[in-house]
Amino acid sequence: MSRLFGSVRSRATLGATLVVAVALVAAGTALLLSLRANLTGEAGTRAERSAQAVASELAARTPLGKLSGLDAEDTPVQIVDEDGVLLAASEDLERISGTGTSEVTPAPTRSHEDGRDDRDGPDHRDDDRDDRDDRDDDESLEPGEIAQGASYTNGTATVDGDTEDYRFAAVEVETPDRGRLTVHAGAPLAAEHSAVGTALTAMLIGFPLLLGVVAGVTWLVTGRALRPVEGIRREMAAITASEDLRRRVPEPATHDEVARLARTTNATLAALETSVERQRRFVADASHELRSPIASLRTQLEVAAAHPELLDLDGAVEDTVRLQNLAADLLLLARLDAGERPAGTRVDLAALAREEAAERRRVTVEAEPVEVSGSRGQLGRVLANLLDNAERHAGERITVTVRREGGEAVVDVADDGEGVAEADRERIFERFVRLDAARSRDDGGAGLGLAIARDVAVRHGGTLTAGAAPAGGALFELRLPLAGSDRGTARP
């Protein structure tokens, strides 16, 4: 069962079918109940009209034997007195239930051919009137008056051999000569039963067909909607198997959630491809940069082992320091790539700039106190790398300016060297990138200083850009959010 409904398509089809089934059952039940109530009400209205007609004849002193309502074939009628004694009934009535009395043959009180009771004489009428005066009736009616409204019951009756269900209406009438009488008249419920049965049969046949249509349409629609998702899944499986991150998943020509999923997936693949390619270049460049000092140091050690007098101790120390600095740079980049967040301490950039410039010549600092939130060590590394780069290219002077600009702290490091060509102002921030003028081992580093500086700036929520200085050299502008601002959080 879990495998059968393990797909979104199956669950969507089942859910839609169940919802429609519940709605159809509820609507069908309400329809049947409403239809039955309306038809039953109509039957009750017909029965009441028949009872009212007989009651009107009784109120007009019509003898029981001449009541026209007793001749109706489809309307069984009973007339009973206050004691429940049957006085008259329809001619073809053979059996009845639901009216309070099951009698169908009137009591033997008729003795005249005109249909009047022996109680029709004046003496009996006077006695009846006296009896009525002594009763405390629930509803006071004047002689010849018919009670408003009727009471209803359901029952059965057999008329001329045919037994059916009936809706009975009971109407009371105060007759001038017989006292309070109750007329029971019925209307057949065959139409109600037939209509309800027909509707129920139609529902029992139509509901399963409708549910089948709903299930089929839902299955087809969800399958069509999920077809691009299956294409994305297959392509992702193929990309995983082939490890070819240049491939992309198909993007449907729609503007729905599946299309957005495909575009997001392709964007993720592009970012992953860039990251993997960057990592590969990083490993290759790091291996190349490490190989040169290691080979040089090994050569010097081998020469020194064979000829101690030829040992270049200064060169060995220089290569060792270069290896140490390169290892430290690689370790810092690895921590930054791993998402290391800077500490949230307050750092005074003016004081930090003066500290980094204290041991350097040709550096002038113009700073106002500005505090940012971050890692003092990493921000110091940014300033040190910018100053190292300026020292390699400056002619005579390096200027460091620290100022507040809006909600940001701005640090400018300018030199009077040759500057950076506009086409190279972004490329110099890539890892292991050195311009032609800085490719010698003595003059240029490993090409990681500016890359580390920008990565640290971005981790602190800031930016680092290169431009042209007023003196014609290079200008590096570091912007960081002030301490306490909303932007003062590290970016991933």
C-alpha positions in Angstrom: 0.0 0.0 0.0 2.8 2.4 0.8 4.4 1.7 -2.5 1.1 2.1 -4.3 0.6 5.6 -2.9 4.3 6.4 -2.6 4.2 9.0 -5.5 2.9 12.5 -5.5 0.7 11.6 -8.5 -1.0 8.8 -6.7 -1.5 10.8 -3.5 -2.9 13.7 -5.4 -5.3 11.5 -7.3 -6.4 9.7 -4.1 -6.8 13.0 -2.3 -8.8 14.7 -5.0 -11.1 11.6 -5.4 -11.8 11.4 -1.7 -12.6 15.1 -1.5 -15.0 14.9 -4.4 -16.5 11.7 -3.0 -17.2 13.4 0.4 -18.6 16.4 -1.3 -20.9 14.3 -3.6 -22.1 12.2 -0.7 -22.9 15.3 1.4 -24.6 17.0 -1.5 -26.5 13.9 -2.5 -27.7 13.3 1.0 -28.9 16.9 1.3 -30.6 16.7 -2.1 -32.5 13.5 -1.2 -33.5 14.8 2.2 -34.7 18.1 0.6 -36.6 16.2 -2.2 -38.2 13.9 0.3 -39.2 16.8 2.6 -40.7 18.8 -0.3 -42.7 15.8 -1.7 -43.9 14.8 1.7 -45.0 18.4 2.3 -46.9 18.4 -1.0 -48.6 15.2 0.0 -49.5 16.6 3.4 -50.9 19.7 1.7 -53.1 17.5 -0.6 -54.3 15.5 2.4 -55.1 18.7 4.4 -57.1 20.0 1.5 -59.1 16.8 1.3 -59.7 16.9 5.1 -60.7 20.5 5.0 -63.2 19.8 2.2 -64.9 17.0 4.3 -64.8 19.2 7.4 -66.5 22.0 5.4 -69.3 19.6 4.5 -69.7 18.4 8.1 -69.8 22.0 9.3 -72.6 22.6 6.8 -74.7 19.7 8.4 -74.2 17.4 5.5 -75.3 13.9 6.5 -72.5 11.3 6.8 -73.9 9.2 4.0 -73.8 12.1 1.5 -70.2 13.3 2.1 -68.6 13.6 -1.3 -65.1 13.1 0.2 -65.8 9.5 1.1 -66.1 8.5 -2.6 -62.5 9.5 -3.6 -60.5 6.5 -4.8 -57.0 7.7 -3.9 -57.8 9.6 -0.7 -58.8 7.4 2.3 -60.9 9.3 4.8 -61.9 8.6 8.4 -64.3 10.6 10.6 -64.1 10.0 14.3 -65.7 11.6 17.3 -64.1 12.9 20.5 -64.1 9.4 21.9 -62.2 8.0 19.0 -65.3 6.2 17.7 -65.3 5.8 13.9 -68.4 7.5 12.4 -67.6 7.2 8.7 -64.9 6.0 6.4 -64.2 5.7 2.7 -66.2 3.0 0.9 -63.2 1.0 -0.4 -61.0 1.3 2.7 -60.0 -2.1 3.9 -57.2 -1.5 6.2 -55.5 1.6 7.7 -52.7 2.5 10.2 -51.2 5.8 11.4 -54.4 7.7 12.1 -55.0 6.7 15.7 -57.7 4.2 14.9 -57.5 1.2 12.7 -61.2 0.8 12.3 -62.6 0.9 8.8 -66.2 0.0 9.5 -68.3 2.7 11.2 -70.2 2.0 14.5 -73.8 0.7 13.8 -75.6 4.0 14.6 -77.3 4.7 11.3 -81.0 3.9 11.1 -82.4 6.1 8.4 -82.1 5.8 4.7 -81.2 9.5 4.4 -77.9 8.7 6.2 -78.7 10.6 9.3 -77.9 9.0 12.7 -80.6 8.2 15.2 -78.8 10.9 17.2 -80.0 13.5 14.7 -83.3 14.0 16.5 -83.8 17.2 18.6 -83.5 15.4 21.9 -80.1 14.0 21.0 -78.9 17.3 19.6 -79.8 19.0 22.9 -78.0 16.3 24.8 -74.9 16.8 22.7 -75.0 20.5 23.1 -75.2 20.1 26.8 -72.3 17.7 26.8 -70.3 20.3 24.8 -71.1 23.0 27.3 -69.7 20.8 30.1 -66.3 20.1 28.3 -63.2 22.2 28.7 -61.8 22.0 25.1 -58.2 22.6 24.2 -59.4 24.9 21.4 -62.6 26.8 21.6 -64.6 26.5 18.4 -68.0 27.8 17.6 -70.5 25.4 16.0 -69.8 25.1 12.3 -66.2 26.4 12.7 -63.2 24.4 11.4 -59.9 24.5 13.3 -57.0 26.3 11.7 -54.1 24.0 10.7 -53.7 20.3 10.8 -51.6 17.6 12.4 -49.7 15.2 10.2 -48.7 11.5 10.4 -47.4 8.8 8.1 -49.1 5.5 7.7 -50.4 2.9 5.4 -53.8 2.1 3.9 -55.3 -0.6 1.8 -57.9 0.7 -0.7 -59.7 -1.7 -3.0 -56.9 -4.3 -2.5 -54.0 -1.9 -3.1 -51.7 -1.1 -0.1 -49.7 2.1 -0.2 -47.9 4.5 2.1 -49.9 7.7 2.9 -49.4 11.1 4.4 -52.4 11.7 6.7 -53.7 15.1 7.8 -56.1 15.4 10.8 -58.5 18.5 10.8 -60.9 19.2 13.7 -64.4 20.6 13.1 -67.1 21.7 15.6 -70.4 20.5 14.1 -73.7 21.9 15.2 -75.3 18.5 15.7 -72.5 16.0 16.4 -70.0 17.9 18.5 -66.3 18.0 17.9 -65.3 15.6 15.1 -61.8 14.8 13.6 -61.4 14.2 9.9 -58.4 12.1 8.8 -57.6 12.3 5.1 -54.6 10.8 3.4 -52.6 11.5 0.2 -50.4 8.7 -1.4 -46.6 8.9 -1.0 -46.0 6.8 -4.1 -44.7 9.9 -6.1 -42.4 10.7 -3.2 -41.0 7.2 -3.0 -40.7 7.0 -6.8 -38.8 10.4 -7.1 -36.5 9.6 -4.2 -35.8 6.1 -5.5 -35.1 7.5 -9.0 -32.8 10.1 -7.6 -31.0 7.6 -5.4 -30.5 5.2 -8.3 -29.2 8.0 -10.5 -26.7 8.9 -7.7 -25.6 5.3 -7.2 -24.9 5.0 -10.9 -23.6 8.5 -11.6 -21.4 9.0 -8.5 -19.0 6.2 -9.3 -18.8 7.3 -12.9 -18.1 10.9 -11.8 -15.5 9.7 -9.3 -13.8 7.7 -12.0 -13.7 10.7 -14.3 -12.3 12.9 -11.5 -9.6 10.3 -10.7 -8.7 9.9 -14.4 -8.5 13.6 -15.0 -6.5 14.2 -11.8 -4.1 11.4 -12.8 -3.6 12.8 -16.3 -3.2 16.4 -15.1 -0.8 15.6 -12.3 1.2 13.4 -14.6 1.4 16.2 -17.1 2.4 18.7 -14.5 5.0 16.4 -12.9 6.5 15.3 -16.2 9.1 18.2 -16.2 10.0 17.2 -12.6 10.7 13.7 -13.8 12.9 15.1 -16.6 14.8 17.2 -14.0 15.3 14.1 -11.8 16.6 12.0 -14.7 19.0 14.8 -15.8 20.2 15.3 -12.2 20.8 11.5 -11.9 22.8 11.6 -15.2 24.8 14.6 -14.0 25.6 12.8 -10.8 26.6 9.7 -12.6 28.8 11.5 -15.2 30.1 14.2 -12.8 29.8 16.6 -15.7 28.7 19.8 -14.0 28.5 21.6 -17.4 25.2 19.9 -18.1 21.9 21.6 -17.2 18.4 20.3 -16.5 15.6 21.1 -19.0 13.6 24.3 -18.2 9.9 24.1 -19.2 8.6 27.1 -21.1 6.1 28.0 -18.4 6.0 30.4 -15.4 5.0 28.0 -12.7 6.7 26.4 -9.7 8.3 23.6 -11.8 9.9 26.2 -14.1 11.3 28.1 -11.1 12.6 24.9 -9.7 14.4 24.1 -12.9 15.9 27.6 -13.1 17.0 27.4 -9.4 18.5 24.0 -10.1 20.5 25.3 -13.0 21.6 28.2 -11.0 22.8 25.8 -8.3 24.6 23.7 -10.8 26.3 26.8 -12.3 27.4 27.9 -8.8 28.6 24.4 -8.0 30.5 24.2 -11.3 32.1 27.6 -10.6 33.0 26.4 -7.1 34.5 23.1 -8.3 36.4 24.8 -11.1 37.7 27.4 -8.6 38.7 24.7 -6.2 40.6 22.9 -9.0 42.4 26.0 -10.1 43.2 26.7 -6.4 44.7 23.3 -5.9 46.7 23.5 -9.2 47.9 27.1 -8.5 48.8 26.2 -4.8 50.7 23.2 -6.0 52.6 25.3 -8.5 53.4 28.0 -5.9 54.5 25.5 -3.3 56.6 23.5 -5.8 59.0 26.4 -6.6 60.2 27.3 -3.1 60.3 23.6 -2.1 62.4 22.7 -5.1 64.7 25.7 -4.5 65.0 24.8 -0.8 65.8 21.2 -1.6 68.4 22.2 -4.2 70.1 24.4 -1.7 70.1 21.7 0.9 71.4 19.1 -1.5 74.3 21.5 -2.6 75.0 22.3 1.1 75.2 18.6 1.9 77.7 18.0 -0.9 79.6 21.3 -0.5 78.9 23.0 2.8 80.9 26.0 1.8 78.4 26.8 -1.0 75.4 26.9 1.4 73.2 30.0 0.7 71.7 30.4 4.1 69.9 33.6 3.4 68.2 32.1 0.3 67.2 29.1 2.4 65.7 31.3 5.1 63.9 33.4 2.4 62.4 30.3 0.8 61.3 29.0 4.2 59.6 32.3 5.1 57.9 32.3 1.7 56.6 28.8 2.3 55.4 29.8 5.8 53.6 32.8 4.5 52.0 30.8 1.6 50.9 28.1 4.0 49.3 30.8 6.3 47.5 32.3 3.3 46.2 29.0 2.1 45.0 28.2 5.6 43.2 31.5 5.9 41.5 31.0 2.5 40.4 27.5 3.5 38.8 28.9 6.7 37.1 31.6 4.7 35.8 29.1 2.1 34.5 26.9 4.9 32.3 29.8 6.1 34.2 31.0 9.1 32.4 34.0 10.6 34.4 36.9 12.0 34.2 37.7 15.7 31.7 40.4 16.6 34.1 42.7 18.5 34.5 46.4 18.0 37.6 47.5 16.0 38.9 51.0 15.6 40.0 51.2 12.0 42.0 54.4 12.6 44.1 52.8 15.4 44.5 49.7 13.3 45.7 51.6 10.3 48.2 53.5 12.4 49.5 50.2 13.8 50.0 48.6 10.4 51.7 51.8 9.0 54.0 52.3 12.0 56.7 49.9 10.7 56.5 51.0 7.1 58.2 53.8 5.4 56.5 56.2 3.0 53.1 55.6 4.6 51.1 58.6 5.7 47.9 58.1 7.7 45.0 60.5 7.9 42.3 59.0 10.0 39.4 59.8 12.2 38.1 57.4 14.9 35.7 54.9 13.2 34.5 51.7 14.7 33.4 48.6 12.9 32.3 45.1 14.1 34.5 42.1 13.2 37.7 40.3 13.6 40.6 42.5 14.5 43.1 40.0 13.2 41.4 39.6 9.8 40.9 43.3 9.3 44.5 43.9 10.2 45.4 41.3 7.5 43.4 43.3 5.0 45.3 46.5 5.7 48.6 44.7 5.8 48.0 43.1 2.4 46.9 46.5 0.9 50.0 48.2 2.2 52.3 45.4 1.0 50.8 45.7 -2.4 51.2 49.5 -2.4 54.8 49.2 -1.2 55.6 46.9 -4.2 54.2 49.4 -6.7 54.5 52.9 -5.1 57.1 55.4 -6.2 57.6 57.6 -3.2 54.4 58.0 -1.2 51.5 55.9 0.2 48.5 57.5 1.8 46.0 55.8 4.1 42.7 57.7 4.8 40.1 56.5 7.3 36.8 58.4 7.3 33.1 58.0 8.0 30.7 58.2 5.1 27.0 57.8 5.9 26.6 54.4 7.7 29.9 53.1 6.4 33.5 53.3 7.4 35.8 54.0 4.4 39.5 53.2 4.2 41.5 54.4 1.1 45.0 53.1 0.4 46.5 55.2 -2.4 50.0 55.1 -4.0 51.8 57.1 -6.6 52.9 54.2 -8.7 51.9 53.2 -12.2 48.4 52.2 -11.1 46.1 49.4 -12.4 44.7 49.3 -15.8 40.9 49.5 -15.9 40.6 46.1 -17.5 42.6 44.5 -14.7 40.8 46.1 -11.7 38.6 43.1 -11.1 41.0 40.4 -12.2 43.6 41.3 -9.6 41.3 40.1 -6.9 41.3 36.6 -8.3 43.4 34.0 -6.5 47.0 33.5 -7.8 46.6 36.3 -10.3 49.6 38.5 -10.8 50.1 41.1 -13.4 53.1 40.9 -15.8 55.0 43.5 -13.9 54.7 41.5 -10.6 55.5 38.0 -11.8 59.1 37.8 -10.5 59.5 35.9 -7.3 61.3 38.8 -5.7 58.9 41.6 -6.5 55.5 39.8 -6.5 53.9 37.5 -4.0 51.8 34.4 -4.7 48.9 36.4 -5.9 46.8 35.8 -2.8 47.0 39.0 -0.9 44.3 41.0 -2.7 42.1 37.9 -3.0 42.3 37.4 0.8 41.6 41.1 1.4 38.4 41.0 -0.7 37.2 37.7 0.8 37.6 39.1 4.4 35.9 42.4 3.4 32.9 40.4 2.0 32.8 38.3 5.1 32.5 41.5 7.2 29.6 42.7 5.1 31.7 45.2 3.1 33.4 45.7 -0.3 36.9 46.2 -1.7 37.4 47.8 -5.0 40.3 49.2 -7.1 40.5 52.5 -8.9 42.7 55.3 -9.8 44.4 57.5 -7.2 44.6 61.3 -7.6 48.4 61.1 -7.9 48.0 58.7 -10.8 48.7 55.4 -8.9 46.3 52.8 -7.6 43.5 53.5 -5.1 42.0 50.6 -3.1 38.8 51.5 -1.3 37.6 49.4 1.6 34.0 50.0 2.8 32.6 48.3 6.0 29.4 48.9 7.9 29.7 50.8 11.1 29.4 48.9 14.3 25.8 48.5 15.4 24.3 48.9 11.9 22.0 46.4 10.3 24.6 45.4 7.7 27.2 44.7 10.4 26.9 40.9 10.0 29.0 38.5 8.1 27.9 37.4 4.6 28.1 33.7 3.7 
